[in-house]
Amino acid sequence: MLKTTLTLLAAAAALLASSAYAQSDKPGEDKAAASKPATKQEKQDAKMKRKATGKDVAAQDQGRVDANDTAGTKKVSAEDKALAKAKRKAAGAEAAKSAPASAEGEASKK
């Protein structure tokens, strides 16, 4: 029993030690170097630069997708819609008649 306990303690110590060493911070390795905060003037300059870049992109009309192009579509009349609906309804009724009865449907009839 003593050998088993010592073996388990040694294994636990090895596991804990490896995670403790893995989380230690070395200077200049894991953390970014500290930087001074930007001044108001630097923020304003960066904002103006972003705005200028945005205006250039908008002027070149890049990245625009005309997914809502409705020039080639035509209006469908109410009569055509009613005919299509009647066809779908008739096809659905025919499919319901020809479909085999399921176990779920028979259970609800009981």
Backbone torsions as a table, in degrees:
resi	resn	phi	psi	omega
1	MET	NA	-37.0	-178.7
2	LEU	-66.8	-39.6	179.1
3	LYS	-64.8	-39.8	179.5
4	THR	-64.8	-43.4	179.9
5	THR	-64.0	-44.7	179.5
6	LEU	-64.3	-37.8	178.9
7	THR	-64.9	-44.4	178.5
8	LEU	-64.2	-41.1	178.1
9	LEU	-64.1	-40.6	178.8
10	ALA	-65.7	-41.2	178.6
11	ALA	-65.4	-42.7	179.1
12	ALA	-64.6	-40.3	178.9
13	ALA	-65.0	-39.4	178.9
14	ALA	-65.2	-41.3	179.2
15	LEU	-65.9	-44.1	-179.7
16	LEU	-67.5	-38.7	-179.0
17	ALA	-66.2	-39.1	-178.8
18	SER	-66.4	-39.2	179.0
19	SER	-71.5	-32.6	178.4
20	ALA	-67.3	-40.6	178.0
21	TYR	-71.1	-31.7	-179.1
22	ALA	-69.2	-28.5	-177.2
23	GLN	-92.9	0.3	-178.8
24	SER	-76.2	141.2	-179.2
25	ASP	-91.4	128.1	174.0
26	LYS	-99.5	145.6	-178.0
27	PRO	-63.1	127.8	176.4
28	GLY	74.4	15.1	-176.0
29	GLU	-109.3	-53.4	-171.8
30	ASP	-100.4	-25.9	-174.3
31	LYS	-103.9	147.4	175.8
32	ALA	-72.2	151.6	178.6
33	ALA	-67.9	140.2	-179.5
34	ALA	-66.0	138.9	178.3
35	SER	-126.3	155.8	-179.9
36	LYS	-80.7	147.7	179.5
37	PRO	-65.6	150.2	-179.6
38	ALA	-71.7	144.5	177.5
39	THR	-79.8	169.2	179.0
40	LYS	-61.6	-38.0	-179.5
41	GLN	-66.0	-41.2	178.7
42	GLU	-65.3	-39.5	177.2
43	LYS	-63.4	-42.8	179.9
44	GLN	-64.3	-41.9	178.3
45	ASP	-62.4	-42.7	179.0
46	ALA	-64.8	-38.1	178.6
47	LYS	-64.2	-43.9	179.9
48	MET	-65.3	-36.7	178.5
49	LYS	-65.0	-42.8	178.1
50	ARG	-63.5	-41.1	179.0
51	LYS	-63.2	-42.2	179.8
52	ALA	-64.1	-42.0	177.9
53	THR	-63.1	-41.5	178.6
54	GLY	-63.0	-39.1	178.3
55	LYS	-66.4	-38.9	178.5
56	ASP	-63.1	-43.9	-179.9
57	VAL	-65.1	-41.2	179.7
58	ALA	-66.2	-35.8	179.2
59	ALA	-68.5	-33.3	179.3
60	GLN	-82.1	-11.5	178.4
61	ASP	59.6	44.2	-179.8
62	GLN	-88.1	149.2	172.7
63	GLY	75.7	10.9	-178.6
64	ARG	-94.3	132.3	178.6
65	VAL	-117.1	125.1	179.0
66	ASP	-91.2	73.5	-178.6
67	ALA	-79.7	-20.9	-176.7
68	ASN	-100.4	38.4	179.6
69	ASP	-76.9	107.9	-177.1
70	THR	-110.3	15.0	-177.8
71	ALA	-68.1	-32.3	-176.1
72	GLY	-90.4	-2.4	-177.3
73	THR	-91.7	155.4	178.8
74	LYS	-122.4	157.5	178.2
75	LYS	-75.3	143.3	178.2
76	VAL	-103.2	131.8	-177.3
77	SER	-73.4	162.4	179.9
78	ALA	-65.2	-33.7	179.1
79	GLU	-64.8	-43.2	178.7
80	ASP	-64.1	-37.8	178.0
81	LYS	-64.8	-42.6	-179.5
82	ALA	-65.0	-40.2	178.2
83	LEU	-63.9	-44.0	179.0
84	ALA	-63.3	-39.0	179.3
85	LYS	-65.6	-41.5	179.3
86	ALA	-64.4	-40.1	178.1
87	LYS	-62.5	-44.7	-179.8
88	ARG	-64.0	-40.7	-179.1
89	LYS	-65.6	-42.0	178.8
90	ALA	-65.1	-41.3	178.8
91	ALA	-64.7	-37.9	178.3
92	GLY	-67.6	-40.0	178.9
93	ALA	-66.0	-41.7	178.6
94	GLU	-62.9	-42.1	179.3
95	ALA	-65.8	-35.8	179.6
96	ALA	-68.8	-36.1	179.6
97	LYS	-70.0	-40.8	-175.1
98	SER	-84.3	-10.7	-178.4
99	ALA	-74.0	140.1	177.7
100	PRO	-69.4	150.9	-179.9
101	ALA	-69.3	132.7	180.0
102	SER	-91.6	164.1	179.0
103	ALA	-65.9	-31.9	-179.2
104	GLU	-67.6	-41.5	179.6
105	GLY	-66.4	-38.3	179.3
106	GLU	-69.5	-33.0	-179.7
107	ALA	-68.7	-33.5	-178.9
108	SER	-75.1	-22.0	179.2
109	LYS	-76.5	-23.2	-177.0
110	LYS	-76.7	NA	NA
